[in-house]
Amino acid sequence: MPAAEARIPTARAARYLGQLADHLAQLGHLGPGGPNATETTGHLGDADHGRHTKQGGQDQRPGHGHSGPPPVRHVERTEGHARIEFDWGDLQLAATSTELVLCVQADHVDALARVQALVKHRLETIGRRDALTVNWQSSHGA
């Protein structure tokens, strides 16, 4: 199974983990704020694609293909960790005192690339003040 990992040095890893997990959870309609730090959520409905700007029938943002953002199936979040299961793949996040670790895997290379692009774009957007950069490295998936 194709997989990749990124390690982002930051003293605010827990903050970014929370922001990223909340944003991605909203793709699955968990509502404002997403899950709190100790809550685990169940299966989710389809994402609302109508609010995204599309050009020529395709969403032009990084990580968004012809069908918009990936539906989120399941979100789990505990202190310092999160797991987001998309239709396209699985993202695991871990926050330490010095870095945010992202691990993604998918059934095929195209799906992996789409999840990587989505996560990279969103994290670099929310982390622009700290100049966060996501550099994916291939890894061995399960």
C-alpha positions in Angstrom: 0.0 0.0 0.0 1.5 3.4 -1.0 2.4 5.5 2.0 4.2 8.7 2.9 5.4 10.6 6.0 6.2 14.2 6.8 7.8 15.6 9.9 7.3 19.3 10.4 9.4 21.0 13.1 7.3 23.3 15.3 6.9 24.1 19.0 3.1 24.4 18.3 2.5 20.9 17.0 -0.6 20.3 19.2 -2.2 23.5 18.0 -1.7 22.6 14.3 -2.8 19.1 14.9 -6.1 20.4 16.3 -6.6 23.0 13.6 -5.9 20.5 10.8 -8.1 17.8 12.3 -10.9 20.2 12.9 -10.8 21.5 9.3 -10.6 18.0 7.8 -13.5 16.8 10.1 -15.6 19.6 8.7 -15.3 18.0 5.3 -17.4 15.2 6.8 -20.0 17.5 8.4 -19.0 17.1 12.0 -20.2 20.7 12.4 -18.3 23.8 13.8 -15.2 23.0 15.7 -15.0 19.3 15.0 -14.4 16.8 17.8 -12.8 18.0 21.0 -9.4 16.6 22.2 -10.9 13.6 24.0 -13.8 12.7 21.8 -14.0 10.0 19.2 -16.6 10.3 16.5 -18.3 7.7 14.4 -19.0 7.3 10.7 -19.9 10.4 8.7 -22.1 11.4 5.8 -21.1 12.6 2.4 -19.3 16.0 2.2 -21.1 19.1 0.8 -19.3 20.0 -2.5 -21.6 22.8 -3.5 -19.7 25.5 -1.5 -16.4 25.0 -3.3 -15.4 27.1 -6.3 -15.2 25.0 -9.4 -14.0 25.8 -12.9 -15.0 23.8 -15.9 -16.7 21.3 -13.6 -13.5 20.7 -11.6 -12.4 22.1 -8.2 -9.1 23.9 -8.9 -7.7 23.8 -5.3 -4.7 21.6 -4.5 -5.8 18.1 -3.5 -9.3 18.5 -4.9 -10.1 16.5 -8.0 -13.2 16.4 -10.1 -15.4 15.3 -7.3 -14.3 18.0 -4.7 -12.7 17.2 -1.4 -12.7 13.6 -0.2 -15.6 12.4 1.9 -14.4 11.8 5.5 -15.6 8.4 6.8 -14.3 8.5 10.4 -12.4 10.8 12.7 -10.7 9.9 16.0 -8.9 12.5 18.1 -7.2 12.1 21.4 -4.5 14.2 23.2 -1.6 14.5 20.8 -3.0 12.2 18.1 -5.6 12.1 15.4 -6.7 9.7 12.7 -8.8 10.8 9.7 -10.2 8.1 7.4 -11.1 9.4 3.9 -12.6 7.6 1.0 -9.2 8.1 -0.7 -6.9 7.0 2.2 -6.0 7.3 5.8 -4.1 10.2 7.6 -2.6 9.8 11.1 -1.2 12.8 13.0 1.0 13.0 16.1 2.1 16.0 18.0 5.3 16.1 20.1 6.9 19.0 21.8 9.1 19.6 18.8 7.3 18.4 15.7 4.1 17.4 14.0 4.2 14.0 12.3 1.9 13.2 9.4 1.5 9.7 8.0 -0.7 9.0 5.1 -1.5 5.8 3.2 -3.9 4.9 0.4 -4.9 2.0 -1.9 -3.2 3.5 -4.9 -0.6 6.1 -5.9 -3.1 8.6 -7.3 -5.2 8.6 -4.1 -2.1 9.0 -2.0 -1.0 12.0 -4.1 -4.5 13.6 -3.7 -4.5 13.2 0.1 -0.9 14.5 0.3 -1.8 17.6 -1.8 -4.9 18.3 0.3 -3.1 18.0 3.6 0.0 19.9 2.4 -2.1 22.8 1.1 -4.3 23.1 4.2 -1.4 22.8 6.8 0.8 25.3 4.9 -2.1 27.7 4.8 -2.9 27.5 8.5 0.8 27.5 9.4 1.9 30.4 7.1 2.8 32.6 10.0 5.3 30.0 11.2 6.4 29.2 7.6 5.4 25.6 8.0 6.4 23.4 5.0 5.3 19.9 4.4 7.8 17.7 2.6 6.5 14.2 2.0 8.9 11.2 2.1 7.8 7.8 0.8 7.5 5.2 3.4 6.3 1.6 3.6 2.6 1.2 4.4 0.8 -1.7 6.1 
